[in-house]
Structures are given as structure tokens and as C-alpha cells.
Amino acid sequence: MQNKQRGMTTFSIVFLIGGIAVAAFLVMKMLPPYIEYFSIKKVLAAMAKQEDLNNMTPPEIRNAYDRRASIDNIKEVEGKDLQISKEGGNTVVSAEYSVKIPLVANISAVIDFSESTAK
């Protein structure tokens, strides 16, 4: 009687390691834009908690954002990129932007982000 061999073949090990390497590469490329998005989200949430946000003019709001963004090292969205509007008597500050991440040769990933103080 012959016993069937069990376990992984060399091909399956190479395939598994290749899959893990591709996944790790994608995570390393896409993680920095998400970290920056969460920083922007934190800054807008802090601005939403400001009591005097409704009394501030758009240039004051943009300056306040720029000061907070410089502390958190935010480069993707500047104060001039913010959309400022009034909704129901409340000031709403929002940021919408896209990030294009080059992956390999002419292949890129595009991620669209949107955040607002109205949430």
C-alpha cells in the first residue's frame, strides 16, 4: 500500500509567498494616504467642536485649518481647498480630494476621499 504524500508543493509555497508579497506591497503603497485622511478627519472633527466656528469668516476658518494641518503634517488638503457653506444656520466645512498612487509601470490606484464637519 502506498501512502499519499501530504503537504505543500514548491509551486504552492512560491504562489503563497508571491500573494503575500503583492498584498504587502499594496498595503505599503496605500497606507500613507489613509493615514493622512484620518488626520484630516481628526482636524475637521476638532473644528466642528469649536464653539465659535459659526461666527468665523471663511478666511479665518481656512487659517485655523492651515494651523492645525501644519501640526499634523497634512500636505494633501490646504485651507484654500476647503468648501465652506451654511446649512441650517451651522457652518459646514468639507474636504473632497483624490489621491493617485502609482503602483507598477502605468498602473495606478485612485482613491477618492470626502470628509465634512456635518457628520
ABEGO torsion letter per residue (X at the ends): XBBBBBEBBAAAAAAAAAAAAAAAAAAAAAAAAAAAAAAAAAAAAAAAABAAAAABBAAAAAAAAAAAAAAAGBAABBAAABBBBBBGGBBBBBBBBBBBBBABEABBBBBBBBBBAAX
